[in-house]
Amino acid sequence: MKEEFESPFEGPQDNDLIKRFEQMLEAGEQYFFDVEEFDEIISYYMEERASQRAFEVRSMAKSQHPATGDLILREAELLA
C-alpha cells in the first residue's frame, strides 16, 4: 500500500498561522502563540529551508515559553 506524503502546511488553517506570524513581524508587534503553533511555524520554515527565520521563531518561542521541552527538542533539531 502506497501512502502519499502530505505537507502539514497545505491546509488553510496552517496557512493562516504563517500569515498571522508574518503580519506580526511586518507590524513590529508581539503576538501570543501557543507552543504547538510555534512548533508548526518552525517546522514550516525548516521545510522552506529558511533556517535563519526558524531560529528567529525559536527565539520568540523561548521568550514566551521558556521551560517547554518541545521547544528545547526543536532547538536541538535546528542546531543539528
N, C-alpha and C positions, 0 to 999 in steps of 0.2 A: 504494500500500500504506500503510495507516494503522497507525502504531505508537502504542501506548498508553504514556503516561508512568507509570513505576513509581517510587514513592518508594523511595529506598535504605534507608529506616528501617522497612520493613514486616516484615522477616524477624525471627525470634525471636533470632538472634544479635545483631543490632544493638540490638534492644530490651533484651537482657541487658546490653549495653555501657552504654547510657544508665542503666539501673537501677543497675549497679555504680558508675557515676560519681556518681549522686545519693546512693547509700548512703554513699559516701566523704565527700561533703560533709556529710551529716547526722551522721555519726560524728565529723567533725572530724579525719579522718585523711588521710594522703597515700599513695595507691596509685600504682604504676607503670603507665603506659600507653605503648605504643609510638607512634611518630609517626603511623602510619596510624589507630590508634584515636583519638588526639586529633583528627585531621583529620575523622573521622566524627562525633565528638561536636560539634565546632564547626559542621559542616555541619547537624547536627540542630537546634541552637539557632538557626542562621541561618534555616533553613526555618520554625521555630516563631516567628520574629520576636522572639526573646529575645536581643537584641543584648548586653545587659549580661552575661548568663550566657555568651555566646560569647566576650566579652572576658576574663571570668574564666578560662575554659578555655584561651584563648590564653596568658594569663599563666602558668598552671600548666605548659602545654606548653613554653613558652620556658625555664622553670626546669629542666625535665627534659631538654630537647633544645635547648640554646641556639644551636647553629650549623646548624640544619636549614633548608635552603632552602624546603622545602614549607611550613613554618610561617611563614616570612617572607612567602611569597606569600599565604598565608591571612590574615595580618595586614593586608596591603595591601588584600585584598578586603574585610575587615571595616571598614577605615577609609574605603573608597570608599563 
